[in-house]
Amino acid sequence: MVRIQRQGQVQAKSIIMETEAAAENQSDMRRNSGESCSLTTASSSDLVLDVDLVAAQMNDLEDVAEDDVKSSDVKSDEETVSDDTTAPLSQGVDSILDYLGQFGRFQQVLYLMLWLPAASMAAGVYSAVYLEWSPNYTCADGKDEGRNMDHTDYDGACFRSDNVTSCTEFEYDTSLFSSTVVSDFNLVCGRQYIQTLSKTIYMMGMLVGSFVFGWMGDVCGRRMAFLATTVCLTLGSVGCAVAPNVEMYIVARFITSCGGMGIFITVFVLSMEFIGPKFRTMCGVAIQIPFALGELYIVLMAYLIRDWRMYQTLLAIPFFSFFAYVFLMPESVRWLISRGRKSEAMVVLSRVAKVNKVILPQMDDESDETENLPEMEDNSSKPANAGMSQMFLNPTLCLRFFIMALNWVVATLGYYGLSLSSAGLSDDPFTSFALSATMEIPAYLFCISCLDKAGRKGILAFSQILAGTTCLTAALMPAHLATFTTVLTLIGKFGASASFAIVFIFTAELFPTPVRNSAIGLCSTSARVGGLLAPTIASLASTNPLLPFLIMGCCSCVGGLAALLLPETAGLPLPDTVQEAVSIGSKNKKNNYRNIMLTI
């Protein structure tokens, strides 16, 4: 357009110069001949008109050229803006998060909000340590038949003074707790098995909760799963506090365990899916810290409140606030896109952009703005169990699942086995349990500082082997070196806690969005096998004190070695499709996947 403008200017100037020259010639002729005056005047007027016409044409040409240049510039600017702003939307979800802020104000507020639900699982799991505390007791006839805290021999306390009639009424030592579930429901002597049954059913509830709510999160969404787990956790906790008999108490504990396990899985997955790759490791491990703080919280509450019903009631009160989360908490953008609900995903992204003070890309009024969102596998029309079938029908994902399930079982066995036995580390049940819970925090900080540098696979293998070797060493320690045994047990708890934190984030990164919640839920379900075995293995100490440490130590070492078969996921974006998940660690696709990551 600029070239056309210049050509028009040159052409107009040449015409003007020719016209002026002709006018001068006519002026000379006018001086020589008067007859031609009128003709000359007429010709001059015509030439002037020609000059005006040419000038007008030149101005019109310049205006057209300027308009074309401006139009071209505007169009170029619009194309540039469009390329800059719509590019993130047409790529993966991690690219969108990078554009909106990987850990902006929206993610920070959401992440801190989710700490309270994450801590609630500890109240649901470990409250039984003090709820079901077994105090010393005597038969109601006044004969002192109290026994040691380990209760390895109850025969003498189960009969009256004649040693024939079974004792049905007991008097309990209230110096530590004014009342417990054991003392209120007389879970001693012939009813002692109910204590073990209660713990077993509770672990079964965690198994059911892991499976059901993991599946619900993938089918119905993270928010709906959160609401369902909140209902279970709240009703179960209140039911425990008001249970009129032990049967109702056990049922309420089962419901509580379902909700407690389900809410932690849902919170973990939701927090991971809103945070970009740069901060995912830190936040994925740090979400475990509220669990340790929750353990310290129940120790404090148990120390201040010695009545089990009041203690359980106060633990349940914060759970009611989770109902407000349903209205404040957004649905996962990854899940919405994977289900084909892009319009809802755009609403959530607009909310994130507003809080993070980022301008969303401008869309053409005539086009559908959701067309710019990345394409994923649409699971909205698939059956409810389609996600699980994708995981088991794909040999790569299936192998990963079984290796991760093994590590979940081993980590849970060591974690709960060492935690539940921590009350026996000293004569003070509050100090010993708090010490064991405190060991978890440095384990999580260790993971945060090393996972990105050393990788998930290496740290998981190291943590499992560390827990295993310390347990094996503790089993070989002589009885008079009890202090060293305690130190080794705490180091083992460090390794088990680190392993327990890593398996959550490692599992989330190994599986794609359509099956991620189900994968974590099924792995957590498998982990309940370790939880169910933990009390049984711990009871073997009555036969041989070395057996529990030997079993847990060997299992941890096997899990650590198996972890070396898994691919490394450090620094890679979360896979959104099965193809992306399978390509992780694949020799022929690894470079392509890394290139995608670098492009994002």
MOKA-V692134 format. One line per field, one symbol per residue. phi: phi as a letter, one per 30 degrees, with the letter a starting at -180 (. if undefined). A space follows every 50 residues. Layout:
phi->???
This chain:
phi->.dddddddddddddddddddddddddddddddbddddddddddddddddd ddddddddddddddddddddddddddddddddddcdedddcddddddddd jdbddddddddddddddddddddddcddecdcdcddbbdddjddbdbddd hdbcedccbdddhbdddcbbccdcdcbdabddddchdbhdcdeddddddd ddddddddddddddddddccjddddddddddddddddddddcedbddddd dddddddedddddddddddddddccdedcddedddddddedddddddddd ddddbccdddedddddeddddddddddcddddddddddcicddddddddd ddddddhbddedcdddcddddddddbddcdcdddcddddddddddddddd ddddddddddddeddddddddddcdadcdddddddddddddddddddddc dddcjddddddddddddddddddddcddddcddddddddddddddddddd ddddddddddcdedbddddddddddddddddddedddddddddadddedd ddddddddddddddddddcdicdddcbdddddddidddbddddddddddd
